[in-house]
């Protein structure tokens, strides 16, 4: 088993995206590498937001960043109060036994806030 997980995405404007992830989604900045800022999503999972360049352009198509929470409605209300517009408000998805909503970050990456309702889904480790 791996000890940690990091997903990297690329931003056209690193400061705007970093502000979104720190102030809007309330993720803690774990490591600032200058051209890449790594945020803690949970104790062993991280999201790296890096300045894009010609070799690594921002390309959000086909990517979903899923943030798992037992409080989807609370996150929805919190983010709407901050002026965030959602692609999809909270709703049931019976095919996967989840409750979720969708929004986008400043670069167009799709973000899903999701609650697993399947009892087989493991509880988070603390």
Backbone as a chain_set.jsonl record, in Angstrom:
{"seq": "XXXXXXXXXXXXXXXXXXXXXXXXXXXXXXXXXXXXXXXXXXXXXXXXXXXXXXXXXXXXXXXXXXXXXXXXXXXXXXXXXXXXXXXXXXXXXXXXXXXXXXXXXXXXXXXXXXXXXXXXXXXXXX", "coords": {"N": [[0.847, -1.177, 0.0], [0.457, 2.257, -0.69], [1.755, 5.18, 0.972], [0.924, 7.852, 0.795], [-0.956, 10.175, -1.31], [-0.898, 12.193, -4.181], [-2.393, 14.442, -6.368], [-1.806, 16.196, -9.307], [-2.596, 19.242, -10.874], [-2.843, 21.727, -13.473], [-2.616, 25.254, -13.654], [-3.725, 28.224, -15.247], [-3.48, 30.743, -14.091], [-1.748, 30.803, -11.39], [-1.894, 32.054, -8.852], [-4.589, 32.876, -8.645], [-5.902, 30.388, -8.752], [-4.716, 29.137, -6.521], [-5.694, 30.756, -4.483], [-8.435, 30.143, -4.717], [-8.455, 27.394, -3.94], [-7.408, 27.576, -1.338], [-8.864, 29.641, 0.051], [-11.588, 29.467, -0.761], [-12.269, 26.661, -0.98], [-11.086, 25.967, 1.356], [-8.733, 24.492, 1.853], [-5.69, 23.493, 3.357], [-2.512, 24.924, 2.831], [0.179, 22.946, 2.222], [2.754, 22.761, 1.164], [4.706, 25.13, -0.401], [6.068, 25.465, -3.406], [6.821, 27.48, -5.014], [6.383, 27.591, -8.105], [4.521, 25.653, -7.873], [1.931, 24.722, -5.767], [1.045, 22.863, -2.996], [-1.722, 21.381, -1.601], [-3.367, 20.175, 1.336], [-5.761, 17.7, 1.247], [-6.837, 15.67, 2.733], [-5.602, 13.817, 5.608], [-3.636, 12.136, 4.3], [-3.764, 12.694, 1.621], [-3.302, 14.79, -1.175], [-3.478, 17.825, -3.147], [-1.877, 19.117, -5.83], [-1.287, 22.217, -7.245], [-0.166, 23.663, -10.06], [1.756, 26.059, -11.927], [0.986, 26.427, -15.289], [2.695, 25.655, -18.365], [4.274, 25.664, -21.612], [4.918, 22.964, -21.961], [3.234, 21.642, -20.209], [0.211, 22.241, -20.384], [-2.827, 23.759, -19.055], [-5.499, 21.587, -18.859], [-8.52, 20.748, -18.453], [-10.462, 18.909, -19.356], [-12.244, 15.908, -18.994], [-11.371, 15.344, -16.435], [-12.121, 14.81, -13.062], [-12.179, 16.095, -9.899], [-12.741, 14.667, -6.978], [-14.073, 15.305, -3.891], [-14.605, 13.915, -0.863], [-17.191, 13.936, 1.47], [-19.22, 13.858, 4.401], [-20.993, 15.849, 4.587], [-22.38, 17.127, 2.321], [-24.484, 18.918, 1.703], [-23.941, 20.993, 3.518], [-21.431, 21.925, 2.589], [-22.247, 22.775, 0.06], [-24.041, 24.896, 0.7], [-22.243, 26.598, 2.076], [-20.396, 27.232, 0.033], [-22.046, 28.402, -1.923], [-22.775, 30.67, -0.493], [-20.369, 31.988, -0.625], [-20.396, 32.851, -3.165], [-20.04, 31.002, -5.2], [-20.91, 29.36, -8.167], [-22.778, 26.543, -9.053], [-22.542, 23.674, -11.174], [-24.219, 21.535, -10.899], [-26.65, 21.11, -8.45], [-26.814, 19.621, -5.1], [-27.669, 16.192, -5.275], [-29.221, 12.94, -5.461], [-27.63, 9.981, -6.621], [-28.641, 7.183, -7.642], [-27.585, 5.037, -9.092], [-24.93, 4.738, -8.322], [-25.146, 4.883, -5.636], [-24.684, 7.318, -4.227], [-24.499, 10.72, -2.992], [-24.3, 13.899, -4.295], [-22.69, 16.898, -5.676], [-21.73, 19.305, -8.217], [-19.153, 21.572, -9.186], [-16.965, 24.093, -10.621], [-13.457, 24.828, -10.835], [-11.292, 27.786, -11.069], [-9.925, 27.234, -13.484], [-11.553, 25.585, -14.863], [-11.613, 22.93, -14.112], [-13.521, 20.177, -13.14], [-15.161, 19.814, -10.1], [-16.258, 17.572, -7.755], [-18.303, 17.222, -4.988], [-18.878, 14.778, -2.768], [-20.827, 12.25, -1.175], [-20.481, 9.009, -0.089], [-22.892, 6.538, 0.055], [-22.955, 3.903, 0.301], [-22.593, 1.242, 2.445], [-20.333, -0.306, 2.264], [-18.231, 1.325, 1.64], [-15.121, 2.422, 2.864], [-14.544, 3.836, 6.105], [-13.015, 7.019, 6.806], [-9.552, 7.114, 7.703], [-7.988, 8.289, 10.593]], "CA": [[0.0, 0.0, 0.0], [1.183, 3.532, -0.705], [1.562, 5.947, 2.201], [0.277, 9.129, 0.506], [-1.396, 10.352, -2.688], [-0.918, 13.576, -4.656], [-2.876, 14.67, -7.724], [-1.342, 17.493, -9.787], [-3.301, 19.892, -11.969], [-2.129, 22.907, -13.939], [-3.433, 26.463, -13.629], [-3.271, 29.34, -16.088], [-3.093, 31.79, -13.145], [-1.499, 30.05, -10.17], [-2.363, 32.771, -7.662], [-6.064, 32.806, -8.612], [-6.269, 29.016, -8.396], [-4.299, 28.898, -5.14], [-6.66, 31.452, -3.633], [-9.656, 29.345, -4.761], [-8.32, 26.181, -3.131], [-7.165, 27.889, 0.073], [-9.892, 30.469, 0.668], [-12.941, 29.013, -1.082], [-12.428, 25.268, -0.552], [-10.529, 25.898, 2.718], [-7.664, 23.509, 1.968], [-4.465, 24.036, 3.942], [-1.304, 24.857, 2.017], [1.161, 22.084, 2.861], [4.083, 23.054, 0.652], [4.756, 26.118, -1.477], [7.281, 25.259, -4.178], [6.943, 28.573, -5.961], [5.534, 27.367, -9.275], [3.559, 24.607, -7.533], [1.463, 24.804, -4.386], [0.431, 21.581, -2.661], [-2.735, 21.551, -0.559], [-3.827, 18.96, 1.998], [-7.177, 17.402, 1.083], [-7.068, 14.875, 3.936], [-4.272, 13.573, 6.185], [-2.656, 11.496, 3.421], [-4.084, 12.979, 0.213], [-2.939, 16.167, -1.472], [-3.727, 18.35, -4.48], [-0.845, 20.046, -6.259], [-1.724, 23.155, -8.276], [1.086, 24.154, -10.613], [1.676, 26.994, -13.054], [1.136, 25.7, -16.559], [3.652, 26.186, -19.326], [4.076, 25.051, -22.925], [5.007, 21.516, -21.871], [2.131, 21.128, -19.395], [-0.881, 23.219, -20.386], [-4.041, 23.472, -18.303], [-6.415, 20.823, -19.699], [-9.455, 20.161, -17.489], [-11.423, 17.968, -19.908], [-12.167, 14.512, -18.577], [-10.848, 15.2, -15.077], [-13.012, 15.17, -11.953], [-11.557, 16.069, -8.579], [-13.818, 14.324, -6.061], [-13.815, 15.544, -2.474], [-15.601, 13.12, -0.153], [-17.64, 14.548, 2.717], [-20.534, 13.467, 4.905], [-21.796, 17.068, 4.675], [-22.488, 17.713, 0.985], [-25.369, 20.09, 1.768], [-23.227, 22.058, 4.219], [-20.451, 22.483, 1.656], [-22.995, 23.483, -0.983], [-24.505, 26.168, 1.273], [-21.055, 27.404, 2.365], [-19.803, 27.726, -1.203], [-23.006, 29.331, -2.53], [-22.642, 31.917, 0.271], [-19.13, 32.619, -1.089], [-20.591, 33.28, -4.544], [-19.707, 29.949, -6.152], [-22.019, 28.82, -8.947], [-22.668, 25.101, -9.22], [-23.051, 23.047, -12.4], [-25.295, 20.655, -10.453], [-26.844, 21.158, -7.007], [-26.806, 18.288, -4.481], [-28.703, 15.261, -5.727], [-28.97, 11.505, -5.317], [-27.269, 9.203, -7.799], [-28.912, 5.816, -7.205], [-26.753, 4.056, -9.81], [-23.689, 4.548, -7.561], [-25.477, 5.026, -4.219], [-23.974, 8.483, -3.715], [-25.156, 12.019, -2.956], [-23.187, 14.73, -4.754], [-22.907, 18.119, -6.452], [-20.581, 19.625, -9.061], [-18.769, 22.953, -9.449], [-15.706, 24.16, -11.373], [-12.44, 25.74, -10.313], [-11.039, 28.874, -12.027], [-9.421, 26.735, -14.761], [-12.555, 24.731, -15.481], [-11.6, 21.559, -13.61], [-14.762, 19.826, -12.477], [-15.008, 19.366, -8.718], [-17.434, 16.898, -7.221], [-18.357, 17.002, -3.547], [-19.633, 13.526, -2.795], [-21.002, 11.384, -0.008], [-20.771, 7.613, -0.391], [-23.952, 6.001, 0.903], [-22.768, 2.458, 0.319], [-21.908, 0.885, 3.7], [-19.059, -0.97, 1.971], [-17.168, 2.326, 1.505], [-14.395, 2.473, 4.143], [-14.51, 5.087, 6.863], [-11.685, 7.633, 6.723], [-8.593, 6.87, 8.78], [-7.548, 9.545, 11.229]], "C": [[0.893, 1.241, 0.0], [0.84, 4.324, 0.546], [0.789, 7.241, 1.978], [-0.111, 9.183, -0.965], [-1.414, 11.835, -3.005], [-1.439, 13.574, -6.088], [-2.413, 16.062, -8.127], [-2.224, 17.967, -10.932], [-2.55, 21.172, -12.311], [-3.077, 24.083, -14.077], [-2.844, 27.525, -14.538], [-2.795, 30.5, -15.216], [-2.972, 31.129, -11.781], [-2.051, 30.75, -8.936], [-3.881, 32.734, -7.534], [-6.51, 31.407, -8.182], [-5.887, 28.695, -6.957], [-5.261, 29.565, -4.159], [-7.985, 30.675, -3.583], [-9.551, 28.137, -3.831], [-8.099, 26.481, -1.65], [-8.329, 28.634, 0.715], [-11.321, 29.966, 0.419], [-13.158, 27.583, -0.59], [-11.785, 24.982, 0.802], [-9.512, 24.77, 2.902], [-6.415, 24.187, 2.505], [-3.297, 23.865, 2.982], [-0.249, 24.066, 2.792], [2.578, 22.457, 2.457], [3.978, 24.034, -0.507], [6.1, 25.965, -2.18], [7.485, 26.359, -5.214], [5.99, 28.389, -7.127], [4.517, 26.246, -9.063], [3.218, 24.726, -6.053], [0.689, 23.527, -4.092], [-0.45, 21.765, -1.435], [-3.12, 20.199, 0.028], [-5.332, 18.833, 1.802], [-7.659, 16.594, 2.286], [-5.687, 14.48, 4.456], [-3.234, 12.939, 5.259], [-2.942, 11.699, 1.933], [-3.915, 14.472, -0.04], [-3.302, 16.524, -2.91], [-2.65, 19.37, -4.782], [-1.38, 20.902, -7.392], [-0.469, 23.862, -8.775], [0.837, 25.133, -11.761], [1.873, 26.201, -14.34], [2.173, 26.401, -17.426], [3.417, 25.479, -20.657], [4.123, 23.525, -22.872], [3.812, 20.909, -21.132], [1.007, 22.16, -19.34], [-2.038, 22.789, -19.482], [-5.014, 22.763, -19.243], [-7.418, 20.09, -18.806], [-10.415, 19.111, -18.042], [-11.171, 16.549, -19.405], [-11.639, 14.282, -17.175], [-11.918, 15.628, -14.084], [-12.207, 15.038, -10.666], [-12.699, 15.836, -7.598], [-13.335, 14.497, -4.631], [-14.946, 14.869, -1.7], [-15.898, 13.763, 1.193], [-18.995, 13.972, 3.114], [-21.491, 14.654, 4.915], [-21.857, 17.783, 3.319], [-23.342, 18.977, 1.021], [-24.689, 21.27, 2.464], [-22.192, 22.727, 3.338], [-21.142, 23.288, 0.567], [-23.434, 24.858, -0.469], [-23.344, 27.117, 1.535], [-20.496, 28.028, 1.088], [-20.747, 28.663, -1.956], [-22.92, 30.684, -1.823], [-21.38, 32.684, -0.121], [-19.222, 33.035, -2.549], [-20.258, 32.236, -5.592], [-20.983, 29.478, -6.848], [-21.748, 27.338, -9.192], [-23.196, 24.663, -10.571], [-24.283, 22.207, -12.056], [-25.446, 20.797, -8.944], [-26.842, 19.738, -6.422], [-27.984, 17.435, -4.951], [-28.248, 13.827, -5.482], [-28.528, 10.938, -6.66], [-27.444, 7.735, -7.416], [-28.048, 4.766, -7.897], [-25.477, 3.742, -9.031], [-23.892, 4.68, -6.056], [-24.654, 6.146, -3.573], [-24.904, 9.693, -3.714], [-24.069, 13.022, -3.296], [-23.663, 16.001, -5.453], [-21.608, 18.435, -7.2], [-20.401, 21.135, -9.202], [-17.475, 22.922, -10.26], [-14.747, 25.137, -10.701], [-12.168, 26.816, -11.363], [-10.518, 28.418, -13.397], [-10.388, 25.787, -15.45], [-12.499, 23.274, -15.059], [-12.904, 21.307, -12.86], [-14.461, 19.274, -11.087], [-16.333, 18.775, -8.275], [-17.28, 16.816, -5.708], [-19.345, 15.857, -3.366], [-19.69, 12.853, -1.436], [-21.297, 9.984, -0.512], [-21.848, 7.148, 0.57], [-23.901, 4.482, 0.981], [-22.016, 2.1, 1.605], [-20.578, 0.164, 3.474], [-17.915, 0.022, 1.82], [-16.45, 2.466, 2.849], [-14.472, 3.851, 4.793], [-13.119, 5.683, 6.764], [-10.83, 7.27, 7.941], [-8.157, 8.21, 9.347], [-6.199, 9.364, 11.842]], "O": [[1.955, 1.255, 0.622], [-0.239, 4.16, 1.116], [0.071, 7.689, 2.872], [0.332, 8.363, -1.769], [-1.884, 12.643, -2.204], [-0.978, 12.794, -6.922], [-2.605, 17.015, -7.372], [-2.557, 17.204, -11.839], [-1.722, 21.643, -11.531], [-4.201, 23.934, -14.556], [-1.628, 27.708, -14.597], [-1.819, 31.169, -15.554], [-3.972, 30.917, -11.095], [-2.62, 30.098, -8.061], [-4.404, 32.578, -6.431], [-7.398, 31.267, -7.341], [-6.655, 28.047, -6.245], [-5.596, 28.991, -3.123], [-8.59, 30.563, -2.518], [-10.45, 27.886, -3.029], [-8.553, 25.722, -0.794], [-8.74, 28.287, 1.823], [-12.165, 30.04, 1.311], [-14.117, 27.316, 0.133], [-11.922, 23.881, 1.335], [-9.435, 24.165, 3.971], [-6.117, 25.326, 2.147], [-3.112, 22.799, 2.394], [0.164, 24.465, 3.881], [3.49, 22.471, 3.284], [3.252, 23.796, -1.473], [7.143, 26.296, -1.617], [8.235, 26.186, -6.174], [4.905, 28.97, -7.139], [3.743, 25.926, -9.965], [4.103, 24.818, -5.202], [-0.213, 23.152, -4.842], [-0.007, 22.232, -0.386], [-3.192, 19.2, -0.688], [-6.089, 19.741, 2.147], [-8.76, 16.815, 2.792], [-4.687, 14.782, 3.804], [-2.042, 13.194, 5.431], [-2.426, 10.966, 1.09], [-4.326, 15.306, 0.767], [-3.417, 15.654, -3.774], [-2.52, 20.372, -4.079], [-1.874, 20.377, -8.39], [0.204, 24.566, -8.023], [-0.166, 25.039, -12.469], [2.806, 25.408, -14.461], [2.48, 27.578, -17.238], [2.43, 24.757, -20.795], [3.442, 22.861, -23.653], [3.427, 19.773, -21.412], [0.873, 22.877, -18.348], [-2.202, 21.605, -19.186], [-5.322, 23.284, -20.315], [-7.192, 18.937, -18.442], [-11.124, 18.473, -17.264], [-10.04, 16.063, -19.396], [-11.473, 13.134, -16.763], [-12.544, 16.676, -14.243], [-11.628, 13.988, -10.388], [-13.537, 16.716, -7.407], [-12.331, 13.917, -4.217], [-16.114, 15.221, -1.87], [-14.99, 14.093, 1.956], [-19.814, 13.64, 2.257], [-22.673, 14.49, 5.216], [-21.424, 18.929, 3.203], [-22.97, 19.994, 0.436], [-24.847, 22.416, 2.043], [-22.076, 23.952, 3.332], [-20.673, 24.364, 0.194], [-23.219, 25.868, -1.138], [-23.443, 28.311, 1.251], [-20.162, 29.213, 1.065], [-20.288, 29.627, -2.569], [-22.985, 31.728, -2.473], [-21.327, 33.904, 0.034], [-18.243, 33.52, -3.118], [-20.201, 32.563, -6.777], [-22.002, 29.23, -6.203], [-20.624, 26.94, -9.499], [-24.181, 25.211, -11.065], [-25.255, 22.168, -12.81], [-24.468, 20.622, -8.217], [-26.864, 18.761, -7.171], [-29.125, 17.892, -5.014], [-27.061, 13.546, -5.319], [-29.002, 11.37, -7.71], [-26.507, 7.108, -6.922], [-27.808, 3.702, -7.327], [-24.991, 2.612, -9.07], [-22.935, 4.599, -5.286], [-24.023, 5.96, -2.532], [-25.957, 9.685, -4.351], [-23.014, 13.015, -2.663], [-24.841, 16.165, -5.773], [-20.54, 17.915, -6.875], [-21.375, 21.879, -9.322], [-16.949, 21.848, -10.552], [-15.155, 26.124, -10.091], [-12.753, 26.771, -12.445], [-10.659, 29.151, -14.376], [-10.076, 25.245, -16.51], [-13.252, 22.454, -15.585], [-13.334, 22.126, -12.047], [-13.622, 18.389, -10.92], [-17.387, 19.397, -8.404], [-16.24, 16.386, -5.208], [-20.506, 15.957, -3.763], [-18.735, 12.883, -0.66], [-22.245, 9.779, -1.271], [-21.726, 7.347, 1.779], [-24.72, 3.859, 1.657], [-20.915, 2.603, 1.833], [-19.781, 0.039, 4.403], [-16.75, -0.373, 1.865], [-17.11, 2.614, 3.878], [-14.466, 4.881, 4.12], [-12.139, 4.947, 6.65], [-11.334, 7.139, 9.056], [-7.983, 9.17, 8.595], [-5.655, 10.302, 12.424]]}, "num_chains": 1, "name": "protein.A"}
